[in-house]
Amino acid sequence: MIRAVARRALGNGHSVAGVRNGWQGLMEGDVVDLDRDAVSGIINRGGTILGTSRMDPYVHGEGRSTVQPTLDSASLDGLVVIGGDGSLRSAARLHTEGVPVVGVPKTIDNDIGLTDVTFGFHTAVQIATEAIDRLTTTAEAHHRVILVEVMGRTAGWIAAYAGIAGGADVILVPEFPYSIESVCDMLRERHERRDYSIVVVAEGIDPPTTPARIQRDSFGFARLGGVSYDLAPLIEEQTGIETRVVVLGHMQRGGTPTAYDRVLATRLGTAAVDRIAAGESGTMVALRNDEIISVSLADACATPRRLTPDVFDVASTFFG
């Protein structure tokens, strides 16, 4: 993505600056030049060469006035903001304050509205599917239930896609309620035929019991992950089947991106530069029916893109 933005802009005669560590760098003036050498050989690297942070100019600052010194000192005529709903929501607010901004949807959760898919999602699904494949052989050998917990704070796209691809026996996602009793019924019935099961769990599902407290990170955001540790003892108690937990966590966010994500990021990055050059602002480049289009940045961030019933219906065909 960064490579695509830089190469397109440089090829059109513009200079390009990279902001280190996301909004924090824009707030603190941490900006570097991005020439051809700086972005050479990075297409196969996951994550970002510039770093990221949880800082936000509207949560930890005063909006435009907080980033204006950097905009001035670095002579930035426009911003290409790459990120999920939080980053893009702040980008939309900067647009309303007069900063030229075009957004690019990047999140493994695939939960940005008005686009068919976000880049990073397919890579995360591939990593999760490979983990499920490996854990299935362990579950079969030891006659266990294994809960595989994947990311998905408000949307169950990773859980559904990886669960379908990996042949999961139960998939739990935030969008569709579950009961521990029905899950155990399915597992007991399955173990009469096959004495092992894989349950894929999105981290954002409702916990089976009320947590003692919600843990938060240093920026005040809720810290998810580990709900499967609450589920496992209940499943083992009600089914009598040995149950284990594997939380994939940040393994899903790194590694080598898939070919699909590399191409999608390149298409979105070049399109973002073209939109900025054409004078657009307050828009997000999006994939729709395999075409790159512009949509309203504010509208894209208004409502998270949740897992659709038709996809969950396909997944549930194979439950139990």
Disulfide bonds with the S-S distance in Angstrom:
none
